[in-house]
Amino acid sequence: MRRVSPSPSPARGPAVFAAAFVVLLPALFPGMFSPLGHAFPSLFSEWNAPKPMHPSLLNEALQWAVPAEQRRELWSSLPYQGWKPCLKSSISHALPLEPSGYIQVFLDGGLNQQRMGICDAVAVAKILNATLVIPHLEVNPVWKDSSSFEEIFDVDHFINSLKDDVSIIKVLPKEFSWSTREYYGTGIRSTRIKTAPLHASANWYLENVSPILQSYGIAAIAPFSHRLAFDDLPADLQRLRCKVNFQALVFRPHIISLGETLVKRLRSPVPGHSDEYIRQVVEQSTNEDGKYAVLHLRFDKDMVAHSSCGFGGGRAEKLALAKYRTLPIDPRRDWAVTGSPRLRQQNSTLSCFSQGIWWGSQDL
């Protein structure tokens, strides 16, 4: 008995044509679909991606001839503006024989924010006549960097540089060994100060932290980023901050060595590691060696999302970045990342070529 085969679909040809038209429709009419990319980033992420601008910007920068006088002005030393060192204190304060207690701070943020926090911590210890415990650096949530103070800075140099200003210890005495980051993370503790306002005054610390020191002998302040004012502080406290930043905080020898290696290679780039055409254009515009520019573009979500680049994360990465691009832009955040409002980072990067600036790179 013969089996009857199903008859072929008469609409196969038109169906294929209609499917191809639907696929090509966003490319033919991108303006019609771009609003959907913002409304539904998970479904329309590809149409929400920024268009690459690097080739056109690079070509424009390379063709822009900068007058020699402008280049000389760019690299000339700044005229004297009256700045002078402010590290030397005008008043000598002896350390108290009996400090009021111990101060701990837990610093989050990036290394620059933590460095500022260290300067503030020394000043707060001075205000309270307290002994400062070497600050605890929190694990950075972006970089997952667990480096401690001791792994980044020269601790002995830090303590010795400030020995005439503030008492500093590496670890707490045994009777206060319970005061750890883990201890404060598991409950409400009487010795923790978590209400310090942004840019708090010296009086605020005297009124709110001194009683804790008198009662318990120790106070832990967290969060502590930007928790000390810059205005209306005694000049000696400002000088102490300055001393911490420019004299007391010194990187470990291996970090200094790495930095010197980077600078040396920036001043003398190895030929063959960059595009030859760009090198020829730059060499034609300047014959001076040893000059270089360093740009900190901040590898953060906002930078990555608007960079027009892929970073190997596949479809999941594209969806995540597409969703991030739909979020409202915080003007303060945009300023922090780009250096000026809405200034695209590729603009600032490629403009260096037009100024006769060249940098090379190679593996360390």
C-alpha positions in Angstrom: 0.0 0.0 0.0 1.5 3.3 -1.1 1.8 6.1 1.4 0.6 9.4 0.2 3.3 12.1 0.7 2.2 15.6 1.8 1.9 18.1 -0.9 4.6 20.9 -1.0 3.6 24.2 0.5 2.7 26.7 -2.3 3.8 29.7 -0.3 7.5 28.7 0.4 9.0 31.3 -2.0 7.0 34.4 -0.6 7.7 33.3 3.0 11.5 33.2 2.4 11.3 36.6 0.8 9.3 38.0 3.7 11.7 36.6 6.3 14.7 38.2 4.5 12.9 41.5 4.3 12.2 41.5 8.1 15.9 40.7 8.8 17.1 43.5 6.5 14.5 46.1 7.6 16.5 47.5 10.6 19.5 48.0 8.3 17.4 49.8 5.7 15.5 51.9 8.1 17.6 52.3 11.3 15.8 55.4 12.4 12.6 53.5 12.8 14.2 50.9 15.1 16.6 52.9 17.3 13.9 53.9 19.8 13.2 50.2 20.3 16.8 49.7 21.1 16.5 52.0 24.1 13.1 50.7 25.2 14.0 47.0 24.9 17.8 46.6 25.1 17.6 42.8 25.7 15.8 42.3 22.3 17.3 45.1 20.2 20.8 45.4 21.6 22.5 45.4 18.2 20.6 48.5 17.0 21.4 50.3 20.2 25.2 50.0 19.8 27.1 53.2 19.0 28.6 53.5 15.6 32.4 53.1 15.4 34.1 56.5 15.1 37.8 55.6 15.4 38.8 55.4 11.7 37.3 58.8 10.7 38.7 60.5 13.8 42.1 59.0 13.3 42.3 60.1 9.6 41.2 63.6 10.5 43.8 63.9 13.3 46.6 62.7 11.1 45.8 65.2 8.4 45.7 68.1 10.8 48.9 70.1 10.6 49.8 71.9 13.8 52.0 75.0 13.6 55.5 74.7 15.1 54.9 77.7 17.4 51.8 75.9 18.8 53.8 72.8 19.5 56.6 74.7 21.2 54.0 76.4 23.4 52.4 73.0 24.2 55.7 71.6 25.5 57.2 74.7 27.1 57.5 74.9 30.9 54.7 76.7 32.7 55.6 80.2 33.9 56.2 80.6 37.6 52.8 81.0 39.3 53.9 81.6 42.9 53.4 78.1 44.1 55.8 77.0 46.9 56.0 74.0 49.3 53.7 74.1 52.2 55.0 71.1 54.1 56.9 72.9 56.9 54.7 73.5 59.9 54.8 76.9 61.5 54.0 75.5 64.9 55.6 72.6 66.7 53.1 70.3 68.6 54.5 67.6 70.8 52.7 64.3 70.7 50.5 63.7 73.8 52.0 61.4 76.4 48.6 59.6 76.7 46.7 59.4 73.4 42.9 59.6 73.7 42.6 56.1 72.0 42.9 54.3 68.7 41.4 55.3 65.4 40.7 52.8 62.6 39.4 53.7 59.2 38.2 51.4 56.4 38.8 52.9 52.9 36.9 51.9 49.8 37.1 53.2 46.2 40.1 53.2 43.9 43.7 53.8 44.9 43.4 57.6 44.4 40.3 57.8 46.7 42.1 55.6 49.2 45.2 57.8 49.1 43.0 60.8 49.9 41.4 58.9 52.7 44.8 58.1 54.2 45.7 61.8 54.2 42.3 62.6 55.9 42.8 59.7 58.5 46.1 61.2 59.6 44.5 64.6 60.0 41.6 63.2 62.0 44.0 61.4 64.3 45.8 64.7 64.8 42.5 66.5 65.6 41.5 63.8 68.2 45.0 63.4 69.6 44.6 59.7 68.9 46.8 56.9 67.7 46.1 55.9 64.1 46.1 52.2 63.1 47.5 51.6 59.6 44.3 52.1 57.4 42.5 49.1 56.0 42.0 49.1 52.2 38.7 47.4 51.2 38.7 45.0 48.3 37.8 47.0 45.2 34.5 45.8 43.8 35.5 46.6 40.2 39.1 45.3 40.0 38.8 42.7 42.8 42.1 44.0 44.1 42.8 42.7 47.6 46.2 44.5 48.0 46.8 45.8 51.5 48.4 49.0 52.6 51.6 47.1 53.4 51.7 45.6 49.9 51.4 49.0 48.2 53.2 51.5 50.4 56.4 51.5 52.5 54.9 51.3 56.0 58.1 52.0 57.9 58.7 55.1 55.9 55.1 56.2 56.5 55.4 55.8 60.2 58.8 57.4 60.5 57.9 60.4 58.3 55.0 61.3 60.6 56.4 60.3 64.0 56.6 63.9 65.1 53.0 64.6 64.1 50.9 61.6 64.8 51.3 58.3 66.6 50.8 55.4 64.1 50.9 51.7 64.8 50.8 48.7 62.4 48.5 46.5 64.5 46.3 47.0 67.6 47.3 46.0 71.0 46.1 42.6 72.2 43.3 44.0 74.3 41.7 45.5 71.1 42.4 42.6 68.7 38.7 42.0 68.5 38.3 45.2 66.5 38.4 43.9 62.9 36.6 44.5 59.6 34.8 41.2 60.1 33.6 42.2 63.6 32.0 45.4 62.3 30.5 43.6 59.3 28.4 41.2 61.5 26.3 43.6 63.5 25.8 47.0 65.0 28.7 48.0 67.2 29.1 50.8 69.7 32.6 51.6 68.6 31.8 52.0 64.9 31.1 55.5 63.5 29.0 55.2 60.3 27.3 58.6 60.3 30.3 60.8 59.5 28.9 63.3 57.0 30.7 64.2 53.8 33.4 66.9 54.4 32.8 66.9 58.1 34.4 69.7 60.1 37.1 69.2 62.8 34.5 70.2 65.4 32.2 67.3 64.3 34.9 64.8 65.1 35.6 66.4 68.5 31.9 66.3 69.3 31.0 62.9 68.0 34.1 60.7 68.0 35.9 61.9 71.1 33.1 60.6 73.4 33.5 57.1 71.8 37.3 57.2 72.4 36.8 58.2 76.0 34.2 55.4 76.6 35.8 52.5 74.7 39.4 53.6 73.9 38.8 52.9 70.2 36.7 54.1 67.3 36.3 52.7 63.8 35.1 55.0 61.1 33.5 53.4 58.0 32.7 54.7 55.5 35.4 57.2 55.4 35.7 58.5 51.8 35.7 62.3 51.7 34.7 62.5 55.4 36.9 65.6 56.2 36.4 69.1 55.0 38.9 71.1 53.0 37.6 74.5 54.0 37.8 76.1 57.4 40.5 73.8 58.7 43.6 75.1 60.5 46.5 75.7 58.2 48.7 73.2 60.1 46.2 70.4 59.4 46.2 71.3 55.7 50.0 71.1 55.8 49.9 67.8 57.5 47.7 66.4 54.7 50.2 67.8 52.2 53.0 66.1 54.0 51.2 62.7 54.1 50.5 62.9 50.3 53.9 64.1 49.1 56.4 62.8 51.7 54.9 60.0 53.8 53.2 57.9 51.2 55.9 56.2 49.2 55.3 53.1 47.0 57.1 49.8 47.6 60.4 49.5 45.7 59.1 47.0 43.1 56.2 49.4 42.2 58.6 52.3 41.8 60.8 50.1 39.6 57.8 49.2 37.4 56.8 52.8 37.1 60.3 53.8 36.1 60.3 51.1 33.4 57.1 52.3 32.0 58.3 55.9 31.8 61.6 54.8 30.2 59.7 52.9 27.5 57.3 55.7 26.9 60.2 58.1 26.3 62.0 55.6 24.0 59.4 53.5 22.2 60.7 50.4 20.5 60.2 50.7 16.7 57.9 48.2 15.0 55.3 48.0 17.8 52.8 50.4 16.3 51.3 51.4 12.9 54.1 52.6 10.6 51.9 55.1 8.9 51.0 56.9 12.1 54.7 56.9 13.1 55.7 58.5 9.9 53.1 61.2 10.2 54.1 62.0 13.8 57.8 62.0 13.0 57.2 64.5 10.2 55.5 66.8 12.6 58.1 66.8 15.3 61.7 65.9 15.7 61.8 66.1 19.5 62.3 62.8 21.4 61.4 61.9 24.9 58.0 63.5 25.2 54.9 61.5 25.8 51.3 61.8 27.1 49.5 59.5 29.5 45.7 59.1 29.3 43.7 57.5 32.1 40.6 56.3 30.3 39.2 54.3 33.3 38.1 50.9 32.3 34.7 51.2 33.9 31.2 50.1 32.7 30.3 53.6 31.4 33.6 53.8 29.4 33.2 50.2 28.1 29.5 50.6 27.1 30.2 53.7 24.9 33.5 52.6 23.5 32.2 50.9 20.3 34.5 47.9 21.2 34.0 44.3 22.0 35.8 42.7 25.0 35.3 39.0 24.4 32.1 38.5 26.4 29.9 37.4 23.6 26.2 37.9 23.5 25.9 38.3 27.3 28.3 41.2 27.2 26.5 42.9 24.4 23.2 42.6 26.2 24.6 43.9 29.4 26.3 46.9 27.8 23.2 47.7 25.7 21.1 47.8 28.9 23.7 50.0 30.6 23.6 52.5 27.7 19.9 53.0 28.3 20.4 54.3 31.9 20.3 58.0 32.6 23.8 59.6 32.5 24.9 61.3 35.7 26.6 64.5 34.6 29.0 64.3 37.5 30.0 60.7 36.5 30.3 61.7 32.8 32.6 64.5 33.8 34.8 62.2 35.9 35.2 59.6 33.1 35.8 61.8 30.1 37.4 64.9 31.6 34.7 67.2 30.3 31.0 66.8 29.8 30.1 64.4 27.0 33.6 64.5 25.5 34.1 61.2 23.8 37.3 59.4 24.9 38.4 58.6 21.3 38.4 62.3 20.6 40.7 63.0 23.5 42.9 60.1 22.6 43.3 60.8 18.9 43.7 64.5 19.3 47.2 63.7 20.8 48.3 62.5 17.3 47.4 65.9 15.9 49.6 67.6 18.5 52.7 65.7 17.5 52.5 63.4 20.5 53.6 59.8 20.0 53.7 56.9 22.4 54.8 53.3 22.0 54.0 50.2 23.9 55.4 46.8 24.4 55.0 43.8 26.7 56.7 44.0 30.0 
